[in-house]
Amino acid sequence: MSLIEKAVQRLDALKQASGEQAAARVSTDLAPNVVAAPEPVAEVALGAGRTSSSVPEANRVPLPNPQVSRSIQIDLHRFAQIGMVTPDLPRSAIAEEFRLIKRPLLQNATATGPTAIENGSLIMVTSAMPGEGKSFTAINLAISMAMELDYTVLLVDADVSRPSVLNRLGLPPERGLMDVLSGEVSDLGDVLLRTNIEKLSILPAGMPHSRATEMLASESMNRLLEQIANRYPDRIIVFDSPPLLVTTEARVLATHMGQVVIVVEAEQTTHGTIKQALATIEGCPVKLMVLNKSRGQGSGSYYGYGYGYGSEARPEAA
């Protein structure tokens, strides 16, 4: 008689003598080479829409479904075709222009000693009015910074009334900033999106909220900014903000920032409009301006912080 058959007979004898409860406590020395499978106590997934029928309904325990940050794919070929910065075309005209724009911002973000800027790694990109190209600038700036060797970049869609970052990436709306501030999402990592650009992550705007301004001014926002700014010393955070003269959210957000980049549409935005916009963010320590949709003087020529090469302006829109 085999060892297994002897163990089975011994188990039967124990059941008759001591009942089911004693059988569950049989010492492993009776059958040292046999491992008994435990009774199933949780629901077992068998495929799409199917579960094991051998477990009583009352004893089934739902399997955990933890929220985790996930990856998204940016179509870099499409981005290159529409004139965006892409890591695989580091010497393109648009990439060169954003190198000029990002350099002083990175220097300010990492300055130490007497030249250090409080919250210098928090950079808000905005404009006076809609349609001047601030979302275009924020996305390209974030990608350009992510191409650096020494930094990781988080792009935050803070235009909570009219979010556009995911739309420009060809993706549907996702939970994000507003959901964290409202308490609907408890862990920031649940809504961060990793991208196929190695050092770039995205925090979507999230679901619309009627009290967005108050939430951006709340203590929860302060704690969130401290978390994302200080968790990684090499991280730069770029915020795509609403226009300054259209909503109050941008002015509230600016109070948290170390640097503000104001996008100005060439030949459209008036000096009076720019002055009015600047007056709303007087408290921000660093303010820079980017001239967008400018007409160049010839192929390959630089004309300051601008966008576009050649004699015609490119069809970029905010």
C-alpha positions, -999 to +999 in steps of 0.1 A: +000+000+000+014+034-010+022+062+014-007+083+000-032+054+005-020+050+041-025+087+047-060+086+033-070+057+055-055+075+086-075+106+077-107+086+074-101+071+108-095+104+124-127+118+109-147+090+124-130+094+158-129+132+162-151+147+135-144+173+108-127+197+132-100+173+143-093+163+107-083+199+098-056+198+124-038+166+112+000+170+117+020+171+085+042+143+097+015+118+086+023+125+050+054+146+047+054+145+009+017+154+004+004+190+004-034+192+009-051+220-010-072+243+012-109+248+007-116+277-017-128+308+002-128+335-025-143+340-059-122+326-086-121+343-120-124+318-149-127+343-178-147+373-189-180+372-170-175+337-156-167+327-120-164+294-102-197+278-092-182+255-066-180+283-040-212+292-022-223+327-029-223+337+008-186+327+011-173+346-020-150+375-014-145+400-042-110+401-056-091+434-049-090+460-077-063+484-067-060+518-085-026+522-101-010+548-123-010+537-159+008+543-190-003+562-221+012+564-255+019+598-272+019+595-310+053+610-315+050+607-353+018+627-353+033+653-329+062+658-353+039+663-382+019+690-364+051+709-353+055+697-317+087+689-299+096+652-299+125+634-284+133+616-317+138+649-335+160+668-311+174+691-337+142+703-352+134+740-355+107+739-328+130+719-305+157+745-308+133+773-300+121+756-268+157+751-258+160+788-256+128+791-236+135+764-211+171+773-202+164+803-179+135+785-164+156+755-154+184+778-141+158+795-119+143+762-107+177+749-095+193+781-083+208+780-048+221+805-023+212+842-026+197+836-061+174+807-050+137+812-059+110+798-036+090+772-055+112+777-085+104+742-098+067+752-100+062+768-134+028+781-146+022+787-183-007+811-190-018+839-213-039+870-210-067+858-232-078+824-248-063+814-281-028+827-277-011+793-275-005+786-238-015+749-239+007+744-270+036+761-252+030+742-219+031+708-237+062+716-258+080+731-228+073+700-207+085+676-234+116+697-240+124+697-203+119+659-201+146+656-228+171+669-203+194+644-186+190+656-151+153+663-146+119+645-145+089+665-155+052+665-144+028+683-167-004+693-148-035+703-167-047+731-144-071+746-169-099+729-149-127+748-167-115+740-202-089+712-200-071+705-233-039+685-226-054+650-230-074+662-259-043+673-277-028+639-270-058+622-286-070+608-253-104+610-235-108+629-201-095+612-170-097+617-133-071+640-120-063+672-101-099+681-092-107+646-080-077+646-057-086+680-042-122+671-038-113+639-019-128+616-046-093+602-051-071+597-020-038+588-036-022+611-062-005+581-078-039+567-088-044+595-114-008+601-126-003+590-162+031+577-173+040+584-209+063+568-235+085+599-231+108+584-204+109+613-179+074+628-186+043+622-165+009+639-167-017+649-141-050+655-159-074+682-148-100+657-137-137+661-135-152+697-136-161+712-102-183+742-094-159+753-067-127+750-086-113+784-075-119+776-038-103+742-042-072+757-059-069+781-030-074+755-003-050+739+022-054+707+002-039+724-028-010+736-006-003+701+006-006+686-029+019+711-043+043+704-014+040+667-021+047+669-058+074+696-056+094+680-027+090+643-033+116+642-060+144+669-059+149+666-097+113+671-107+100+702-126+063+708-126+047+726-155+011+738-151-011+746-181-032+773-165-064+791-176-060+826-191-054+854-165-081+877-176-109+852-182-111+832-149-101+837-113-085+802-111-053+814-129-047+842-104-052+819-074-029+793-090-002+819-096+001+826-058+016+791-055+041+794-083+078+803-084+078+812-121+050+823-145+054+822-183+030+844-202+023+835-238+016+865-260+001+862-295+021+883-319+002+911-337-030+903-317-025+909-280-023+946-271+001+963-247-028+973-225-040+937-223-005+925-213-002+951-186-035+942-172-025+905-171+008+913-154-010+933-128-029+902-117+003+883-108+024+910-092+033+888-063+050+861-084+088+864-081+096+855-117+076+864-148+088+856-184+070+862-217+069+841-248+060+856-282+039+831-301+027+828-337+053+853-348+063+858-385+100+851-390+123+870-413+136+840-431+142+803-428+165+794-399+164+828-382+158+833-345+136+861-333+137+858-295+113+837-275+089+829-303+075+800-323+076+795-360+102+796-388+099+809-423+079+838-437+045+825-427+031+819-393+022+783-385-014+773-379-010+767-342-040+773-319-045+772-282 
